Amino acid sequence: MLSCWTRLLAVALLLAQLSACGLKGDLYIPERQYPQPPQQDKSAS
């Protein structure tokens, strides 16, 4: 149980770091490609 959770956490952290460094750098930028209007946030809050 503990080892499985530790492995999952380690993999999740590695993926998060990789995506934050490489993907968000150039490939994965959904905010810039598809900017969402702030009207949804204002009406939601």
Stockholm file with secondary structure:
# STOCKHOLM 1.0

chainA/1-45         MLSCWTRLLAVALLLAQLSACGLKGDLYIPERQYPQPPQQDKSAS
#=GR chainA/1-45 SS CHHHHHHHHHHHHHHHHHIIIIIIIIICCHHHHSCCCTHHHHHHC
#=GC SS_cons        CHHHHHHHHHHHHHHHHHIIIIIIIIICCHHHHSCCCTHHHHHHC
//
